[in-house]
Amino acid sequence: MRTWSTRHRQLIPIVIALAAPVLVAIIAETVTHGQIAMINSAGTIADQQRNLLFIVTGLMMLIIIPIFILTFMIVWKYRATNTKANYQPDWDRNNKLEITWWTIPICIIAIIAVLAWISTRHLDPSRHIASSQKPLVVQVVALQWKWLFLYPDQHVASVNYVNFPANRPVEFDITSDAPMNSFWIPRLGGQIYAMSGMTTKLNLMADRPGSYHGSSANISGNGFASMDFIAEATTPSDFNKWVAESRQSTNSLTLSAYTALSRPTVVNKPLTYRSFDADLFNQIIDKYNDPGALAEESN
């Protein structure tokens, strides 16, 4: 048994040495291809959130890494087979060590607290992004199990697809006409809840053109797994072209068409609408104060 145990202990460093490059390669491949979306950010807000995550993680590592190192050192030094190790039971009353391992964590926690306070205010989802361009307003409605996007200034609408110019702030006004949900474009910023009868705001801006994955971050029933959408940042000319093409759509989002759309179904491909009722978003919110309002309008 002793020979078996000794041989296996000798293999541990070899296994670690072989596994480490493979693990690093997998992580690098994942980050490069955007599978870790929060790290592979593509927006002003997401960049700041990622940097905050790295800074806080690095500060925590100042505590965690020395603890692991000391743990392995102590385990190795005071192993049963090391008969030369000195027993020092008075370490628990060493004032210098007590001050060290209490002061350092307290200082790090204080720094993290200050960073969290400043970042919470600066990265408030409802705070407008500083820019010389006027924000594009997009009204978002979480349905079962799809996302409806309304463009009040362009008078077009889409389902499971949202288009906006890169390097221009986008103000998402979000509500729900279904169970509470969560709107999330990981590469552009954090998630925000969509709740019935009220509006939440999320301000984002893509720093380059691209197609980004959006999803529901809150389980909402059988079709939750299919509740994804495409968020495409384009050039201003391509955005205007998409708006023009949407206005040529044969679909019109009347109140009766919206009532049909709002039923619990999965939409397998994006839809566009050439027009919609100008007050639709407000009516969706108001109907939770007056449940018969939207029904009366659709009849």
C-alpha positions in Angstrom: 0.0 0.0 0.0 2.9 2.4 0.8 4.5 1.7 -2.6 1.1 2.3 -4.4 0.6 5.6 -2.5 4.1 6.8 -3.1 3.9 6.2 -6.8 0.7 8.0 -7.1 2.0 11.0 -5.2 4.9 11.2 -7.6 2.5 11.3 -10.5 0.6 14.4 -9.2 3.2 17.0 -10.4 3.4 15.3 -13.8 -0.4 15.3 -14.2 -0.6 19.0 -13.2 2.2 19.9 -15.6 0.4 18.2 -18.5 -3.0 19.5 -17.6 -2.1 23.1 -17.1 -1.3 24.0 -20.8 -4.4 22.2 -22.0 -6.6 24.2 -19.5 -4.9 27.5 -20.5 -5.5 26.7 -24.2 -9.2 25.9 -23.6 -9.7 29.1 -21.7 -7.9 31.2 -24.4 -9.9 29.5 -27.2 -13.2 30.2 -25.3 -12.4 33.8 -24.6 -11.2 34.4 -28.2 -14.3 33.1 -29.8 -16.6 35.0 -27.5 -18.0 32.1 -25.5 -17.2 33.9 -22.3 -19.3 36.9 -23.4 -18.8 39.1 -20.3 -15.0 39.0 -20.7 -15.0 39.4 -24.5 -16.9 42.7 -24.2 -17.9 44.9 -27.2 -19.5 47.9 -25.6 -18.7 50.9 -23.4 -20.7 49.7 -20.4 -19.5 46.1 -20.8 -15.9 47.2 -20.9 -16.2 49.1 -17.6 -18.0 46.1 -15.9 -15.3 43.7 -17.2 -12.6 46.0 -15.8 -14.3 46.2 -12.5 -14.6 42.4 -12.4 -10.9 42.0 -13.1 -9.9 44.6 -10.5 -12.1 43.1 -7.7 -10.9 39.6 -8.6 -7.3 40.7 -8.5 -7.8 42.3 -5.1 -9.4 39.1 -3.8 -6.5 37.0 -5.1 -4.2 39.0 -2.8 -5.9 37.2 0.0 -6.7 33.9 -1.6 -3.4 33.0 -3.2 -1.3 33.6 -0.1 -3.8 31.5 1.9 -3.5 28.6 -0.5 0.3 28.9 -0.6 0.6 28.9 3.2 -1.9 26.0 3.5 0.2 23.8 1.2 3.4 24.9 2.9 2.1 24.0 6.4 0.6 20.7 5.2 3.9 19.8 3.6 6.1 21.0 6.5 4.0 19.3 9.2 3.3 16.0 7.3 3.5 12.9 9.3 6.7 11.7 7.7 8.6 14.9 8.5 10.0 14.1 11.9 12.2 17.2 11.9 9.4 19.7 11.9 9.3 21.9 15.1 6.1 22.1 17.0 5.2 25.7 17.7 1.9 26.0 19.5 2.3 29.6 20.4 1.7 31.0 16.9 -2.0 31.6 17.7 -1.0 34.3 20.2 1.6 36.0 17.9 0.4 39.7 17.9 2.4 40.6 14.8 0.8 37.8 12.8 -2.7 38.6 14.1 -2.3 42.2 13.0 -1.0 41.2 9.6 -3.8 38.7 8.7 -6.5 41.0 10.0 -5.2 44.3 8.6 -4.6 43.3 5.0 -8.1 41.7 4.4 -9.8 44.7 6.1 -7.9 47.1 3.8 -8.8 45.1 0.7 -12.4 44.9 1.7 -12.5 48.6 2.3 -11.0 49.2 -1.2 -13.6 46.9 -2.8 -16.4 48.7 -0.9 -15.3 52.1 -2.3 -15.0 50.7 -5.8 -18.5 49.1 -5.5 -20.0 52.3 -4.3 -18.5 54.4 -7.1 -19.2 51.8 -9.8 -22.8 51.3 -8.7 -23.5 55.0 -9.2 -21.5 55.4 -12.4 -22.8 52.2 -14.0 -26.5 52.8 -13.1 -28.4 51.2 -15.9 -30.8 54.2 -16.2 -27.9 56.7 -16.5 -27.5 58.2 -20.0 -24.2 57.5 -21.7 -22.3 60.7 -22.5 -22.2 61.2 -26.3 -22.6 63.8 -28.9 -25.3 61.7 -30.6 -28.9 61.6 -29.5 -29.8 58.2 -27.9 -31.8 55.8 -30.0 -35.0 54.8 -28.1 -36.1 51.2 -28.3 -39.1 50.0 -26.4 -38.8 46.3 -25.3 -41.6 44.0 -24.4 -40.9 40.6 -22.9 -43.5 38.1 -24.1 -43.9 34.3 -23.7 -41.4 33.3 -25.3 -40.1 36.1 -27.5 -38.9 39.7 -27.4 -40.8 42.5 -29.1 -38.9 45.6 -30.0 -40.7 48.9 -30.8 -39.0 51.9 -32.4 -41.2 54.9 -31.5 -39.2 57.4 -33.7 -38.8 55.1 -36.7 -42.4 53.6 -36.4 -41.3 50.1 -37.1 -41.2 47.0 -34.9 -39.4 43.6 -34.8 -39.5 40.3 -32.9 -36.4 38.6 -31.7 -34.2 41.0 -33.6 -33.0 44.5 -32.6 -30.9 46.7 -34.9 -29.0 49.9 -33.8 -26.0 51.9 -34.9 -22.6 51.3 -33.4 -21.1 54.1 -31.3 -24.5 55.6 -30.6 -26.2 55.3 -27.2 -29.3 53.1 -27.1 -31.9 53.6 -24.4 -34.0 50.5 -23.9 -37.3 51.1 -22.2 -38.3 47.6 -20.9 -41.5 46.1 -19.7 -43.2 42.7 -19.7 -46.6 41.4 -20.8 -45.9 38.0 -19.3 -44.1 36.7 -16.1 -41.2 38.7 -14.9 -38.2 38.3 -17.2 -34.7 39.6 -17.6 -33.2 41.4 -20.7 -29.6 40.7 -21.4 -27.0 41.3 -24.1 -23.9 39.9 -22.3 -21.2 41.4 -24.6 -22.8 44.9 -24.3 -23.7 45.1 -20.6 -25.5 43.6 -17.6 -29.0 42.3 -17.4 -32.1 44.3 -16.3 -35.4 42.9 -15.2 -38.6 43.3 -17.3 -41.7 43.6 -15.1 -45.4 43.8 -15.9 -47.0 47.2 -15.3 -43.8 49.1 -15.0 -40.8 50.3 -17.0 -37.1 49.7 -16.4 -34.3 51.4 -18.4 -31.1 50.1 -19.7 -28.5 52.3 -21.6 -26.0 50.5 -23.7 -23.6 51.4 -26.6 -21.7 49.0 -28.9 -18.2 50.3 -29.7 -18.0 48.5 -33.0 -20.4 46.8 -35.6 -21.2 43.2 -34.9 -23.9 40.7 -34.2 -24.4 39.9 -30.5 -26.4 37.3 -28.8 -29.2 38.4 -26.5 -31.2 36.3 -24.2 -33.6 35.9 -21.4 -31.8 35.6 -18.1 -34.8 34.6 -16.0 -36.6 31.2 -16.3 -40.2 31.9 -17.5 -41.7 28.6 -18.6 -41.5 25.9 -21.2 -40.3 28.1 -24.0 -37.6 29.8 -22.0 -34.7 28.0 -23.7 -35.8 29.4 -27.1 -36.2 33.0 -25.9 -33.1 34.4 -27.6 -32.7 37.3 -29.9 -30.1 38.9 -32.2 -28.7 42.3 -31.3 -27.0 43.7 -34.4 -24.9 46.9 -34.2 -24.5 48.4 -37.7 -23.2 51.5 -39.4 -25.7 54.4 -39.5 -26.4 53.9 -43.2 -27.0 50.2 -42.7 -29.4 51.0 -39.8 -31.3 53.4 -42.0 -31.4 50.8 -44.7 -32.9 48.2 -42.3 -35.5 50.7 -41.2 -36.5 51.4 -44.8 -36.7 47.6 -45.5 -38.8 47.1 -42.4 -41.3 49.7 -43.7 -41.8 47.6 -46.7 -42.8 44.6 -44.6 -46.3 43.2 -45.3 -46.9 42.8 -41.5 -48.5 45.6 -39.5 -48.7 45.3 -35.7 -52.3 46.3 -35.0 -53.8 45.7 -31.6 -55.4 42.5 -32.7 -52.2 41.3 -34.3 -50.4 42.1 -31.0 -53.0 40.2 -29.1 -52.2 37.1 -31.2 -48.5 37.7 -30.9 -48.6 37.9 -27.1 -50.0 34.4 -26.8 -47.5 31.9 -25.3 -45.6 30.7 -28.4 -42.0 30.3 -29.7 -41.0 32.4 -32.7 -38.4 30.5 -34.7 -37.2 33.4 -36.9 -37.1 37.2 -36.6 -40.2 39.2 -37.7 -40.5 42.8 -38.8 -43.5 45.1 -38.8 -43.9 48.2 -41.0 -46.0 50.0 -38.3 -47.6 49.7 -34.9 -50.0 51.6 -32.7 -48.1 54.7 -31.5 -49.4 54.2 -27.9 -48.9 50.4 -27.8 -46.1 50.4 -25.2 -48.0 52.5 -22.8 -51.2 50.5 -23.3 -49.3 47.3 -22.4 -48.2 48.9 -19.2 -51.5 50.5 -18.3 -53.5 47.3 -18.8 -52.1 46.0 -15.5 -53.8 48.9 -13.8 -56.9 48.5 -16.0 -57.0 44.9 -17.2 -59.8 45.5 -19.7 -58.2 48.5 -21.4 -56.1 46.7 -24.1 -58.9 44.1 -24.7 -61.4 46.9 -25.4 -59.0 48.6 -27.8 -58.4 45.3 -29.7 -62.2 44.7 -30.2 
